[in-house]
Structure formats: structure tokens, C-alpha cells
């Protein structure tokens, strides 16, 4: 058509029909412009489609009912691609949300960060609960709040796991950390998982000690009981037959030796029976009790001793309506044990002697604390005080804190201590809000 219009215009100019020639030439230019725009239209549509894909805009629908066959084919292809990309985007978002929900539900803390600039990509709620920190965007924040934890985390090689002990809110916590790394679009990422194994380790250790104590007490009592009984029988026989012996001094020495054997055997039996108490606490009688009521009852019970030794006792509660679902008798036993230890720690202190009972709720945990300003615990002994048989007191049996830990494990809680020599100690009992 364009070729015919051009030929016609040329013929009109050669026959001096210039006005008609200019008219035909004008139509030729208009038709050429129309063809040019039609040729550019697909490229323009492709460019617009590429821009929409770049900005993840899959909402546009391209008309397929036009007269032009090329438009119909192109727009149909665009709609097909749009549908596929939209479906892929929905599936990707669903997978991301699904994975995110799974990571939020597990009790393992997970953090992803860029090792090159320290930028935090993602972390779950469990991690914030484990390390007791709010959401943060860079590792610089963690460096300021818990530098020891950051060093342990960044020093772990990808693919390795490690058991660490770090202070979380000034309380030692056992954590199992595992690390891995990956690269996306030439950008490196590190992924670190944190698992709080405090309760698991304590429970496993407690069960091991219980089994050992069970075997030991059984064997010791079976062996010692006949010795005590035999000593008693021998003493009676000697008393009955004493007239047969010519040397009274010999009889006295013999009786003294037998008495010693009998007394030490009975002492060993009592000692062993005491340790059997560690295995007796297996059941809880739970009831809800206000914390302030329990604290006031304990201080009333201990008041004569506190007054006699000149010790100040104080209750600190931010929330006076705070309550716990616990076995009251067992937890009172734990607190009495801790109070007795605190009294022992401050009794020789010069100046003000003080013990503080406090409680507060943090997130999904309730913390009870017994703090004193006494002599504190040597740094090397802090990890040993919960071990059965171990005691820092000359007359101590080493059963008190072991029993306290077992009672706390039954409550699905933990007992922890933080101490500095000559500054005092704080024993903390952590309970879940709901049992």
C-alpha cells in the first residue's frame, strides 16, 4: 500500500498534478507513520511488561480481544507469564511464611547475619527469649550488650557445634550453638542456632546422681547394718560373760572398741539415710499461692534467728499480686535452705548484714531471688555447689542444694547462682508461668 501511494504521488508530480500529488504524498507520510508506530508497539509493550516484572507487579491484565493478531498473541503470552510468575510469587511467600512460623514455634533460637558487615537478616522470638535481648539490626548491638556471647558465636566455624557457658542477665547459662553458612547472589550469610540446654543438662546430671546415690545407699546400708547389729550383740555377750575375764582393763578396751564400731556404723547409716532423701521427692502437689504471702511466712519463721544474729531482712516485689503454681511445701523447703545459707554467709560480716527476698516476672518466666551481702562463693566453687556430697561448710552434708535443684527440676525450673567474693551471692529460682 505504501509503495502504491509513493508511485502514485511520483506519477502525479510528473504529470503536473502537483496539488493532488502533495495530497497523496501526505497520505503516504501518514501511512508510513502508522506502520512505524505499529512496529514499535510490541517493543513498547515488552518494555512495559519487563518493568512490571521488575517491580513485582503481576496485577495487570493484557487485552486479547483486539483485531490485530500480533497483539492478541503477545498479550496472551504476557498474561500466561503473569499468571505463572504470580503463582510462583504466592508459593514463595507461602513457603517463607510457613518456614517463618515453624522457626517461631521451635524453642531453638535462630539468627541469620552477614559476616562481612554484621547486618542482621532475621532472628526468631526464641532467640530473643534465650539471650534476653530485644530485636536488633547489627552485631554491634550484641557486642555492647553481651560481648562474650558474640565472640563465641562469631568464632564458631561453619558446620561446627559447641557447648558454651555465658552470662545471660548476670546468670550463667549453658547453650549449645551450631553454625552454618551459605552464599546467595555472591553475598555471604551465616546462620547460627542456639539451644538452651541448662534444664536438659541439669536433669541428666541429677538423674545420674540419683542412680549413683541409689546404688551407693543400698550397698552401704546392706553392708553396715550387719556390722552395727553384730557390734551390739558382741557388747551384750561381753557384758554377760565379763566375770570369766581376769583382766578388767581388757574388758573396758574391748567394750570401748565395740562401742566405737557401733557408733560409727550407726552414724554411717544415718548419713546414708539422709542422702536417700534425694530420691524421695518425685511428686508435686501443685497449688497457686501469692508470692508475697510465702515470703512473709518465711521471714516470720526465720525472724528469731535473724534478730539474734542482727541481720536485716527485706522483701522486694514490683508486683504484689504475683502468684505461682507450685508445691508450696517443697519450694518453702528450698527457700528455707537458701535463707539458712544466706544467714551463714553474712553472720561474720562487719557492718550491715542484709538479706533480700525478691520476685519478678520476665516474659514467660517468674524469678524468685535470695540475695545476701555476705562473704560470697569462691569463683572456682560456683560450679560445684549443686553436686551431691560437696559442701563449702565444715559441718555441711552437701545435700541441701542438690535437693533444691531436684525440686526445681520437678517444677520444670532451674536454680542458678551468681556471686563475687566478699560482695555476696544471689540464688535465683526460675519458674515457667504456666505449669
Long-range contacts (C-beta under 8 A, 24 or more apart in sequence): 1-31, 2-28, 2-31, 2-32, 2-35, 5-31, 38-68, 41-71, 42-70, 42-74, 45-74, 45-75, 45-78, 46-74, 49-78, 49-81, 53-81, 53-85, 56-89, 58-82, 58-85, 58-86, 58-89, 100-124, 107-195, 107-196, 108-193, 108-194, 108-195, 109-193, 109-194, 109-195, 109-196, 110-191, 110-192, 110-193, 110-194, 111-191, 111-192, 111-194, 112-189, 112-190, 112-191, 112-192, 113-139, 113-189, 113-190, 113-192, 114-187, 114-188, 114-189, 114-190, 115-154, 115-181, 115-188, 115-189, 115-190, 116-187, 116-188, 121-189, 126-194, 127-194, 129-363, 129-364, 130-168, 130-173, 130-175, 130-194, 130-196, 131-168, 131-194, 132-168, 132-169, 132-362, 152-177, 153-177, 153-179, 153-192, 156-192, 158-190, 163-197, 167-418, 170-418, 171-416, 171-418, 171-428, 172-382, 172-416, 172-418, 173-198, 173-416, 174-198, 174-201, 198-414, 199-409, 199-412, 199-414, 202-386, 202-405, 202-409, 202-414, 203-409, 206-402, 206-405, 206-406, 206-409, 209-278, 209-387, 209-388, 209-402, 210-278, 210-279, 210-406, 213-275, 213-276, 213-278, 213-279, 213-388, 214-279, 216-272, 216-275, 217-272, 217-273, 217-275, 217-276, 220-268, 220-272, 221-269, 221-272, 221-273, 224-265, 224-268, 224-269, 224-272, 225-265, 225-269, 227-261, 227-265, 228-261, 228-262, 228-265, 228-266, 228-269, 231-258, 231-259, 231-261, 231-262, 231-265, 232-262, 234-258, 235-259, 235-262, 271-397, 274-397, 274-399, 275-388, 275-389, 275-397, 275-399, 277-399, 277-403, 278-388, 278-399, 278-402, 278-403, 278-406, 281-330, 281-403, 281-406, 281-407, 281-410, 282-410, 284-326, 284-327, 284-330, 284-410, 284-411, 285-327, 285-329, 286-325, 286-326, 286-327, 286-435, 287-325, 287-326, 287-327, 287-328, 288-323, 288-324, 288-325, 289-323, 289-324, 289-326, 289-328, 290-321, 290-322, 290-323, 291-317, 291-322, 291-323, 291-324, 291-359, 291-366, 291-368, 292-317, 292-320, 292-322, 294-328, 294-331, 294-332, 294-335, 295-357, 295-359, 297-332, 298-332, 298-335, 298-336, 298-339, 298-357, 299-357, 301-336, 302-336, 302-339, 302-343, 305-343, 306-343, 306-355, 309-343, 309-346, 309-347, 309-353, 310-353, 311-343, 311-346, 311-347, 311-353, 311-354, 311-355, 312-352, 312-353, 312-354, 312-355, 313-354, 313-355, 313-356, 313-357, 314-354, 314-355, 314-356, 314-357, 315-356, 315-357, 315-358, 316-356, 316-357, 316-358, 316-359, 317-358, 317-359, 317-360, 318-360, 319-360, 319-361, 322-359, 322-360, 322-361, 322-366, 324-366, 324-431, 325-434, 325-435, 326-411, 326-431, 326-435, 327-407, 327-410, 327-411, 330-407, 330-410, 330-411, 331-407, 331-411, 331-429, 333-403, 333-404, 333-407, 334-403, 334-404, 334-407, 334-408, 334-415, 334-429, 335-368, 335-370, 335-429, 337-400, 337-401, 337-403, 337-404, 338-370, 338-404, 338-427, 339-370, 340-400, 341-400, 341-401, 341-427, 342-370, 342-371, 342-372, 342-374, 342-425, 342-427, 344-374, 344-393, 345-372, 345-374, 345-375, 345-376, 345-424, 345-425, 346-372, 346-373, 346-374, 346-375, 346-424, 347-374, 348-375, 349-373, 349-374, 349-375, 361-433, 364-432, 364-433, 364-434, 365-430, 365-431, 365-432, 365-433, 366-430, 366-431, 366-432, 366-433, 367-428, 367-429, 367-430, 367-431, 368-428, 368-429, 368-431, 369-426, 369-427, 369-428, 369-429, 370-426, 370-427, 371-424, 371-425, 371-426, 371-427, 372-424, 372-425, 373-423, 373-424, 374-424, 374-425, 375-421, 375-422, 375-424, 376-419, 376-420, 376-421, 376-422, 376-423, 376-424, 376-425, 377-417, 377-419, 377-421, 377-425, 378-421, 379-421, 382-417, 382-419, 385-417, 386-415, 411-435
